[in-house]
Amino acid sequence: MANEGKIYMPGGFGGLMRYNEEYKSRFMIDPKHVIIFIVAIIAFVLVLNLFFPVG
């Protein structure tokens, strides 16, 4: 075989795939809203534990 011992590198980006960097989602959520939502869930669970203790 004539191609024995040869290594072929992929063309383009060196084998790396690039995806669209400006992905547009239907849901645009601000990071501070996510943090507020998490804090609200934690507060809700703590209030439930105060009114309905387990064990």
mmCIF file of the N, C-alpha and C atoms, coordinates in Angstrom:
data_MODEL
# 
_entry.id   MODEL 
# 
loop_
_atom_site.group_PDB 
_atom_site.id 
_atom_site.type_symbol 
_atom_site.label_atom_id 
_atom_site.label_alt_id 
_atom_site.label_comp_id 
_atom_site.label_asym_id 
_atom_site.label_entity_id 
_atom_site.label_seq_id 
_atom_site.pdbx_PDB_ins_code 
_atom_site.Cartn_x 
_atom_site.Cartn_y 
_atom_site.Cartn_z 
_atom_site.occupancy 
_atom_site.B_iso_or_equiv 
_atom_site.pdbx_formal_charge 
_atom_site.auth_seq_id 
_atom_site.auth_comp_id 
_atom_site.auth_asym_id 
_atom_site.auth_atom_id 
_atom_site.pdbx_PDB_model_num 
ATOM 1   N N  . MET A 1 1  ? 0.845   -1.179 0.000  1.00 0.00 ? 1  MET A N  1 
ATOM 2   C CA . MET A 1 1  ? 0.000   0.000  0.000  1.00 0.00 ? 1  MET A CA 1 
ATOM 3   C C  . MET A 1 1  ? 0.886   1.237  0.000  1.00 0.00 ? 1  MET A C  1 
ATOM 4   N N  . ALA A 1 2  ? 0.478   2.204  -0.751 1.00 0.00 ? 2  ALA A N  1 
ATOM 5   C CA . ALA A 1 2  ? 1.293   3.399  -0.910 1.00 0.00 ? 2  ALA A CA 1 
ATOM 6   C C  . ALA A 1 2  ? 1.155   4.371  0.256  1.00 0.00 ? 2  ALA A C  1 
ATOM 7   N N  . ASN A 1 3  ? 0.036   4.318  1.012  1.00 0.00 ? 3  ASN A N  1 
ATOM 8   C CA . ASN A 1 3  ? -0.220  5.291  2.073  1.00 0.00 ? 3  ASN A CA 1 
ATOM 9   C C  . ASN A 1 3  ? 0.187   4.798  3.459  1.00 0.00 ? 3  ASN A C  1 
ATOM 10  N N  . GLU A 1 4  ? 0.936   3.757  3.568  1.00 0.00 ? 4  GLU A N  1 
ATOM 11  C CA . GLU A 1 4  ? 1.317   3.248  4.882  1.00 0.00 ? 4  GLU A CA 1 
ATOM 12  C C  . GLU A 1 4  ? 2.270   4.216  5.568  1.00 0.00 ? 4  GLU A C  1 
ATOM 13  N N  . GLY A 1 5  ? 2.015   4.474  6.856  1.00 0.00 ? 5  GLY A N  1 
ATOM 14  C CA . GLY A 1 5  ? 2.885   5.342  7.633  1.00 0.00 ? 5  GLY A CA 1 
ATOM 15  C C  . GLY A 1 5  ? 2.567   6.815  7.527  1.00 0.00 ? 5  GLY A C  1 
ATOM 16  N N  . LYS A 1 6  ? 1.616   7.194  6.703  1.00 0.00 ? 6  LYS A N  1 
ATOM 17  C CA . LYS A 1 6  ? 1.263   8.603  6.576  1.00 0.00 ? 6  LYS A CA 1 
ATOM 18  C C  . LYS A 1 6  ? 0.112   8.927  7.528  1.00 0.00 ? 6  LYS A C  1 
ATOM 19  N N  . ILE A 1 7  ? 0.180   10.113 8.094  1.00 0.00 ? 7  ILE A N  1 
ATOM 20  C CA . ILE A 1 7  ? -0.867  10.581 8.993  1.00 0.00 ? 7  ILE A CA 1 
ATOM 21  C C  . ILE A 1 7  ? -1.535  11.780 8.344  1.00 0.00 ? 7  ILE A C  1 
ATOM 22  N N  . TYR A 1 8  ? -2.845  11.732 8.257  1.00 0.00 ? 8  TYR A N  1 
ATOM 23  C CA . TYR A 1 8  ? -3.594  12.833 7.673  1.00 0.00 ? 8  TYR A CA 1 
ATOM 24  C C  . TYR A 1 8  ? -4.303  13.596 8.784  1.00 0.00 ? 8  TYR A C  1 
ATOM 25  N N  . MET A 1 9  ? -4.070  14.884 8.833  1.00 0.00 ? 9  MET A N  1 
ATOM 26  C CA . MET A 1 9  ? -4.724  15.739 9.824  1.00 0.00 ? 9  MET A CA 1 
ATOM 27  C C  . MET A 1 9  ? -6.038  16.253 9.234  1.00 0.00 ? 9  MET A C  1 
ATOM 28  N N  . PRO A 1 10 ? -7.058  16.405 10.091 1.00 0.00 ? 10 PRO A N  1 
ATOM 29  C CA . PRO A 1 10 ? -8.316  16.951 9.583  1.00 0.00 ? 10 PRO A CA 1 
ATOM 30  C C  . PRO A 1 10 ? -8.148  18.416 9.198  1.00 0.00 ? 10 PRO A C  1 
ATOM 31  N N  . GLY A 1 11 ? -8.854  18.812 8.191  1.00 0.00 ? 11 GLY A N  1 
ATOM 32  C CA . GLY A 1 11 ? -8.748  20.195 7.734  1.00 0.00 ? 11 GLY A CA 1 
ATOM 33  C C  . GLY A 1 11 ? -9.604  21.133 8.559  1.00 0.00 ? 11 GLY A C  1 
ATOM 34  N N  . GLY A 1 12 ? -9.454  22.392 8.311  1.00 0.00 ? 12 GLY A N  1 
ATOM 35  C CA . GLY A 1 12 ? -10.316 23.376 8.976  1.00 0.00 ? 12 GLY A CA 1 
ATOM 36  C C  . GLY A 1 12 ? -9.842  23.745 10.362 1.00 0.00 ? 12 GLY A C  1 
ATOM 37  N N  . PHE A 1 13 ? -10.634 23.407 11.362 1.00 0.00 ? 13 PHE A N  1 
ATOM 38  C CA . PHE A 1 13 ? -10.381 23.826 12.733 1.00 0.00 ? 13 PHE A CA 1 
ATOM 39  C C  . PHE A 1 13 ? -9.576  22.805 13.524 1.00 0.00 ? 13 PHE A C  1 
ATOM 40  N N  . GLY A 1 14 ? -8.835  21.983 12.895 1.00 0.00 ? 14 GLY A N  1 
ATOM 41  C CA . GLY A 1 14 ? -8.021  21.002 13.601 1.00 0.00 ? 14 GLY A CA 1 
ATOM 42  C C  . GLY A 1 14 ? -8.851  19.933 14.279 1.00 0.00 ? 14 GLY A C  1 
ATOM 43  N N  . GLY A 1 15 ? -9.989  19.591 13.724 1.00 0.00 ? 15 GLY A N  1 
ATOM 44  C CA . GLY A 1 15 ? -10.843 18.569 14.300 1.00 0.00 ? 15 GLY A CA 1 
ATOM 45  C C  . GLY A 1 15 ? -11.834 19.099 15.313 1.00 0.00 ? 15 GLY A C  1 
ATOM 46  N N  . LEU A 1 16 ? -11.750 20.378 15.667 1.00 0.00 ? 16 LEU A N  1 
ATOM 47  C CA . LEU A 1 16 ? -12.685 20.955 16.627 1.00 0.00 ? 16 LEU A CA 1 
ATOM 48  C C  . LEU A 1 16 ? -13.926 21.449 15.889 1.00 0.00 ? 16 LEU A C  1 
ATOM 49  N N  . MET A 1 17 ? -15.061 21.248 16.525 1.00 0.00 ? 17 MET A N  1 
ATOM 50  C CA . MET A 1 17 ? -16.306 21.709 15.909 1.00 0.00 ? 17 MET A CA 1 
ATOM 51  C C  . MET A 1 17 ? -16.703 23.028 16.548 1.00 0.00 ? 17 MET A C  1 
ATOM 52  N N  . ARG A 1 18 ? -17.156 23.928 15.754 1.00 0.00 ? 18 ARG A N  1 
ATOM 53  C CA . ARG A 1 18 ? -17.636 25.217 16.267 1.00 0.00 ? 18 ARG A CA 1 
ATOM 54  C C  . ARG A 1 18 ? -19.139 25.277 16.070 1.00 0.00 ? 18 ARG A C  1 
ATOM 55  N N  . TYR A 1 19 ? -19.791 25.740 17.102 1.00 0.00 ? 19 TYR A N  1 
ATOM 56  C CA . TYR A 1 19 ? -21.232 25.928 17.035 1.00 0.00 ? 19 TYR A CA 1 
ATOM 57  C C  . TYR A 1 19 ? -21.519 27.420 17.050 1.00 0.00 ? 19 TYR A C  1 
ATOM 58  N N  . ASN A 1 20 ? -22.725 27.766 16.752 1.00 0.00 ? 20 ASN A N  1 
ATOM 59  C CA . ASN A 1 20 ? -23.105 29.171 16.730 1.00 0.00 ? 20 ASN A CA 1 
ATOM 60  C C  . ASN A 1 20 ? -22.925 29.749 18.129 1.00 0.00 ? 20 ASN A C  1 
ATOM 61  N N  . GLU A 1 21 ? -22.100 30.768 18.251 1.00 0.00 ? 21 GLU A N  1 
ATOM 62  C CA . GLU A 1 21 ? -21.791 31.332 19.552 1.00 0.00 ? 21 GLU A CA 1 
ATOM 63  C C  . GLU A 1 21 ? -22.891 32.253 20.048 1.00 0.00 ? 21 GLU A C  1 
ATOM 64  N N  . GLU A 1 22 ? -23.736 32.729 19.179 1.00 0.00 ? 22 GLU A N  1 
ATOM 65  C CA . GLU A 1 22 ? -24.824 33.604 19.578 1.00 0.00 ? 22 GLU A CA 1 
ATOM 66  C C  . GLU A 1 22 ? -26.123 32.825 19.527 1.00 0.00 ? 22 GLU A C  1 
ATOM 67  N N  . TYR A 1 23 ? -26.277 31.937 20.499 1.00 0.00 ? 23 TYR A N  1 
ATOM 68  C CA . TYR A 1 23 ? -27.481 31.118 20.583 1.00 0.00 ? 23 TYR A CA 1 
ATOM 69  C C  . TYR A 1 23 ? -28.610 31.962 21.147 1.00 0.00 ? 23 TYR A C  1 
ATOM 70  N N  . LYS A 1 24 ? -29.728 32.001 20.463 1.00 0.00 ? 24 LYS A N  1 
ATOM 71  C CA . LYS A 1 24 ? -30.868 32.783 20.924 1.00 0.00 ? 24 LYS A CA 1 
ATOM 72  C C  . LYS A 1 24 ? -31.946 31.826 21.415 1.00 0.00 ? 24 LYS A C  1 
ATOM 73  N N  . SER A 1 25 ? -32.244 31.932 22.695 1.00 0.00 ? 25 SER A N  1 
ATOM 74  C CA . SER A 1 25 ? -33.232 31.076 23.314 1.00 0.00 ? 25 SER A CA 1 
ATOM 75  C C  . SER A 1 25 ? -34.548 31.831 23.466 1.00 0.00 ? 25 SER A C  1 
ATOM 76  N N  . ARG A 1 26 ? -35.609 31.089 23.632 1.00 0.00 ? 26 ARG A N  1 
ATOM 77  C CA . ARG A 1 26 ? -36.898 31.722 23.892 1.00 0.00 ? 26 ARG A CA 1 
ATOM 78  C C  . ARG A 1 26 ? -36.934 32.316 25.296 1.00 0.00 ? 26 ARG A C  1 
ATOM 79  N N  . PHE A 1 27 ? -36.188 31.705 26.213 1.00 0.00 ? 27 PHE A N  1 
ATOM 80  C CA . PHE A 1 27 ? -36.184 32.134 27.598 1.00 0.00 ? 27 PHE A CA 1 
ATOM 81  C C  . PHE A 1 27 ? -34.870 32.844 27.895 1.00 0.00 ? 27 PHE A C  1 
ATOM 82  N N  . MET A 1 28 ? -34.929 34.150 28.002 1.00 0.00 ? 28 MET A N  1 
ATOM 83  C CA . MET A 1 28 ? -33.740 34.921 28.370 1.00 0.00 ? 28 MET A CA 1 
ATOM 84  C C  . MET A 1 28 ? -33.871 35.292 29.844 1.00 0.00 ? 28 MET A C  1 
ATOM 85  N N  . ILE A 1 29 ? -33.115 34.609 30.704 1.00 0.00 ? 29 ILE A N  1 
ATOM 86  C CA . ILE A 1 29 ? -33.211 34.802 32.139 1.00 0.00 ? 29 ILE A CA 1 
ATOM 87  C C  . ILE A 1 29 ? -31.935 35.484 32.613 1.00 0.00 ? 29 ILE A C  1 
ATOM 88  N N  . ASP A 1 30 ? -32.110 36.550 33.349 1.00 0.00 ? 30 ASP A N  1 
ATOM 89  C CA . ASP A 1 30 ? -30.984 37.273 33.918 1.00 0.00 ? 30 ASP A CA 1 
ATOM 90  C C  . ASP A 1 30 ? -30.403 36.460 35.081 1.00 0.00 ? 30 ASP A C  1 
ATOM 91  N N  . PRO A 1 31 ? -29.090 36.410 35.235 1.00 0.00 ? 31 PRO A N  1 
ATOM 92  C CA . PRO A 1 31 ? -28.494 35.631 36.336 1.00 0.00 ? 31 PRO A CA 1 
ATOM 93  C C  . PRO A 1 31 ? -28.979 36.054 37.719 1.00 0.00 ? 31 PRO A C  1 
ATOM 94  N N  . LYS A 1 32 ? -29.260 37.343 37.914 1.00 0.00 ? 32 LYS A N  1 
ATOM 95  C CA . LYS A 1 32 ? -29.731 37.764 39.239 1.00 0.00 ? 32 LYS A CA 1 
ATOM 96  C C  . LYS A 1 32 ? -31.129 37.223 39.520 1.00 0.00 ? 32 LYS A C  1 
ATOM 97  N N  . HIS A 1 33 ? -31.931 37.016 38.473 1.00 0.00 ? 33 HIS A N  1 
ATOM 98  C CA . HIS A 1 33 ? -33.252 36.420 38.682 1.00 0.00 ? 33 HIS A CA 1 
ATOM 99  C C  . HIS A 1 33 ? -33.135 34.952 39.088 1.00 0.00 ? 33 HIS A C  1 
ATOM 100 N N  . VAL A 1 34 ? -32.157 34.265 38.553 1.00 0.00 ? 34 VAL A N  1 
ATOM 101 C CA . VAL A 1 34 ? -31.937 32.869 38.938 1.00 0.00 ? 34 VAL A CA 1 
ATOM 102 C C  . VAL A 1 34 ? -31.536 32.794 40.409 1.00 0.00 ? 34 VAL A C  1 
ATOM 103 N N  . ILE A 1 35 ? -30.650 33.675 40.839 1.00 0.00 ? 35 ILE A N  1 
ATOM 104 C CA . ILE A 1 35 ? -30.203 33.683 42.235 1.00 0.00 ? 35 ILE A CA 1 
ATOM 105 C C  . ILE A 1 35 ? -31.374 34.028 43.157 1.00 0.00 ? 35 ILE A C  1 
ATOM 106 N N  . ILE A 1 36 ? -32.183 34.997 42.774 1.00 0.00 ? 36 ILE A N  1 
ATOM 107 C CA . ILE A 1 36 ? -33.352 35.366 43.584 1.00 0.00 ? 36 ILE A CA 1 
ATOM 108 C C  . ILE A 1 36 ? -34.324 34.196 43.677 1.00 0.00 ? 36 ILE A C  1 
ATOM 109 N N  . PHE A 1 37 ? -34.518 33.485 42.589 1.00 0.00 ? 37 PHE A N  1 
ATOM 110 C CA . PHE A 1 37 ? -35.414 32.332 42.579 1.00 0.00 ? 37 PHE A CA 1 
ATOM 111 C C  . PHE A 1 37 ? -34.902 31.235 43.509 1.00 0.00 ? 37 PHE A C  1 
ATOM 112 N N  . ILE A 1 38 ? -33.605 30.975 43.497 1.00 0.00 ? 38 ILE A N  1 
ATOM 113 C CA . ILE A 1 38 ? -33.018 29.952 44.367 1.00 0.00 ? 38 ILE A CA 1 
ATOM 114 C C  . ILE A 1 38 ? -33.160 30.354 45.830 1.00 0.00 ? 38 ILE A C  1 
ATOM 115 N N  . VAL A 1 39 ? -32.889 31.624 46.155 1.00 0.00 ? 39 VAL A N  1 
ATOM 116 C CA . VAL A 1 39 ? -33.034 32.104 47.532 1.00 0.00 ? 39 VAL A CA 1 
ATOM 117 C C  . VAL A 1 39 ? -34.487 32.006 47.976 1.00 0.00 ? 39 VAL A C  1 
ATOM 118 N N  . ALA A 1 40 ? -35.428 32.295 47.077 1.00 0.00 ? 40 ALA A N  1 
ATOM 119 C CA . ALA A 1 40 ? -36.847 32.196 47.417 1.00 0.00 ? 40 ALA A CA 1 
ATOM 120 C C  . ALA A 1 40 ? -37.244 30.753 47.709 1.00 0.00 ? 40 ALA A C  1 
ATOM 121 N N  . ILE A 1 41 ? -36.719 29.807 46.960 1.00 0.00 ? 41 ILE A N  1 
ATOM 122 C CA . ILE A 1 41 ? -37.018 28.390 47.214 1.00 0.00 ? 41 ILE A CA 1 
ATOM 123 C C  . ILE A 1 41 ? -36.455 27.971 48.562 1.00 0.00 ? 41 ILE A C  1 
ATOM 124 N N  . ILE A 1 42 ? -35.227 28.388 48.871 1.00 0.00 ? 42 ILE A N  1 
ATOM 125 C CA . ILE A 1 42 ? -34.619 28.052 50.159 1.00 0.00 ? 42 ILE A CA 1 
ATOM 126 C C  . ILE A 1 42 ? -35.438 28.641 51.306 1.00 0.00 ? 42 ILE A C  1 
ATOM 127 N N  . ALA A 1 43 ? -35.880 29.895 51.163 1.00 0.00 ? 43 ALA A N  1 
ATOM 128 C CA . ALA A 1 43 ? -36.697 30.530 52.197 1.00 0.00 ? 43 ALA A CA 1 
ATOM 129 C C  . ALA A 1 43 ? -38.026 29.797 52.351 1.00 0.00 ? 43 ALA A C  1 
ATOM 130 N N  . PHE A 1 44 ? -38.624 29.390 51.249 1.00 0.00 ? 44 PHE A N  1 
ATOM 131 C CA . PHE A 1 44 ? -39.894 28.657 51.296 1.00 0.00 ? 44 PHE A CA 1 
ATOM 132 C C  . PHE A 1 44 ? -39.731 27.333 52.033 1.00 0.00 ? 44 PHE A C  1 
ATOM 133 N N  . VAL A 1 45 ? -38.659 26.619 51.776 1.00 0.00 ? 45 VAL A N  1 
ATOM 134 C CA . VAL A 1 45 ? -38.416 25.345 52.446 1.00 0.00 ? 45 VAL A CA 1 
ATOM 135 C C  . VAL A 1 45 ? -38.179 25.571 53.943 1.00 0.00 ? 45 VAL A C  1 
ATOM 136 N N  . LEU A 1 46 ? -37.453 26.613 54.305 1.00 0.00 ? 46 LEU A N  1 
ATOM 137 C CA . LEU A 1 46 ? -37.218 26.911 55.717 1.00 0.00 ? 46 LEU A CA 1 
ATOM 138 C C  . LEU A 1 46 ? -38.518 27.263 56.439 1.00 0.00 ? 46 LEU A C  1 
ATOM 139 N N  . VAL A 1 47 ? -39.385 28.027 55.779 1.00 0.00 ? 47 VAL A N  1 
ATOM 140 C CA . VAL A 1 47 ? -40.679 28.371 56.378 1.00 0.00 ? 47 VAL A CA 1 
ATOM 141 C C  . VAL A 1 47 ? -41.531 27.117 56.552 1.00 0.00 ? 47 VAL A C  1 
ATOM 142 N N  . LEU A 1 48 ? -41.516 26.245 55.563 1.00 0.00 ? 48 LEU A N  1 
ATOM 143 C CA . LEU A 1 48 ? -42.265 24.991 55.692 1.00 0.00 ? 48 LEU A CA 1 
ATOM 144 C C  . LEU A 1 48 ? -41.729 24.149 56.847 1.00 0.00 ? 48 LEU A C  1 
ATOM 145 N N  . ASN A 1 49 ? -40.419 24.128 57.036 1.00 0.00 ? 49 ASN A N  1 
ATOM 146 C CA . ASN A 1 49 ? -39.828 23.381 58.149 1.00 0.00 ? 49 ASN A CA 1 
ATOM 147 C C  . ASN A 1 49 ? -40.192 23.990 59.493 1.00 0.00 ? 49 ASN A C  1 
ATOM 148 N N  . LEU A 1 50 ? -40.393 25.292 59.563 1.00 0.00 ? 50 LEU A N  1 
ATOM 149 C CA . LEU A 1 50 ? -40.809 25.919 60.814 1.00 0.00 ? 50 LEU A CA 1 
ATOM 150 C C  . LEU A 1 50 ? -42.250 25.569 61.165 1.00 0.00 ? 50 LEU A C  1 
ATOM 151 N N  . PHE A 1 51 ? -43.144 25.595 60.177 1.00 0.00 ? 51 PHE A N  1 
ATOM 152 C CA . PHE A 1 51 ? -44.546 25.339 60.434 1.00 0.00 ? 51 PHE A CA 1 
ATOM 153 C C  . PHE A 1 51 ? -44.887 23.857 60.483 1.00 0.00 ? 51 PHE A C  1 
ATOM 154 N N  . PHE A 1 52 ? -44.172 23.046 59.742 1.00 0.00 ? 52 PHE A N  1 
ATOM 155 C CA . PHE A 1 52 ? -44.429 21.596 59.690 1.00 0.00 ? 52 PHE A CA 1 
ATOM 156 C C  . PHE A 1 52 ? -43.123 20.838 59.920 1.00 0.00 ? 52 PHE A C  1 
ATOM 157 N N  . PRO A 1 53 ? -42.657 20.782 61.168 1.00 0.00 ? 53 PRO A N  1 
ATOM 158 C CA . PRO A 1 53 ? -41.393 20.083 61.431 1.00 0.00 ? 53 PRO A CA 1 
ATOM 159 C C  . PRO A 1 53 ? -41.514 18.576 61.179 1.00 0.00 ? 53 PRO A C  1 
ATOM 160 N N  . VAL A 1 54 ? -40.429 18.007 60.701 1.00 0.00 ? 54 VAL A N  1 
ATOM 161 C CA . VAL A 1 54 ? -40.393 16.580 60.400 1.00 0.00 ? 54 VAL A CA 1 
ATOM 162 C C  . VAL A 1 54 ? -39.703 15.894 61.565 1.00 0.00 ? 54 VAL A C  1 
ATOM 163 N N  . GLY A 1 55 ? -40.384 14.936 62.167 1.00 0.00 ? 55 GLY A N  1 
ATOM 164 C CA . GLY A 1 55 ? -39.798 14.140 63.254 1.00 0.00 ? 55 GLY A CA 1 
ATOM 165 C C  . GLY A 1 55 ? -39.825 14.836 64.518 1.00 0.00 ? 55 GLY A C  1 
# 
